[in-house]
Amino acid sequence: DWRAREAALNRFDQFTTDIDGLPIHFIHQRSARADAFPLIITPGWPGSIVEFAKVIEPLNDAGFHVVCPSLPGYGFSGKPTGTGW
């Protein structure tokens, strides 16, 4: 059910940023805790942010601001046009 999957991902704060001319999508879900630490979680190739949907909120509750980027060329990130990116 695509709409259920879409809703599961849309509950997170999502952004894009430009890195070396390539748009990179990422989730940045901030913890409500004032003493939270930033935590970057990245999927392995050819994984996606979907793999982390079930752990982001528990990590927030445990005191982490979670940042989870989509890999270049996957998900909502741009695709590099050259080699060596």
N, C-alpha and C positions, 0 to 999 in steps of 0.2 A: 504494500500500500504506500505509494509515493507520498501522498499528502501527510500520512503519519510520520514518515521519515523526514519530510520537509519541516514539519512542526517541531520535531525533536531537535533538529539543527538550528532552527530559527529562535529557539529559546536562549541562545547564546549571543553575546555581543560580538559582531563581526565587522571587520575593517579590511581595507587594502592599503598598502603602502608601495612606494616605488623603490626598488633596489636595483641599482645599475641599469635603469631603463626598463625594468620588468615589473609589472604589477603583481604583488604577492598578497594573497588573501590570508587572513589569520583570525583566529578567535582570541579575544582578550577578555576573559571573564574574571572580574575583580572579586575578591573576597570581601565580606562585610567586616572582617576583623581588622582592627587598626594596626595590629602587629604582623600582618600577613607578609610573606616573602614571595617574590616573583619566581615562577617555575615555568620553564619552557619545555614542552613535550612535543616531540616531532615523530611523525610516522616514519617507518622504514619504507624503502622503495619496494614495490609500487603501492604502498599503503595510502591511507587518507585520514583526515580528521575524524571521520565517522568512527574509527576504531576507539577514539577517546571519549565519545559522547557520554558513556556511562560513568566515567571517572572524574570528569571536570567538576561537577557539583560536590562530590565527596572531598575532592582536593580543596575546593573553595572553603568548605566547612572546616577542614583541617588547618586552615590558615595560609593558603597559597593563592596568589593572583596567577591564574593560569593563562599562558600564551601558547597557542597551538597553530603553527603556520601550515598552510597547504603547500605541498611540494611544488616547485616550478614545473609547469606543464601538466599538472593534475588538479582536479577539483576546480576551484575558482581562481587559481593563480594563472598568470600568463605563461606561455610556452617560449622558452629561449629559441632564438632563430639561428644561433651559431653554436659551434662547439666550444668547450672549455668554460662554459658559464658556471 
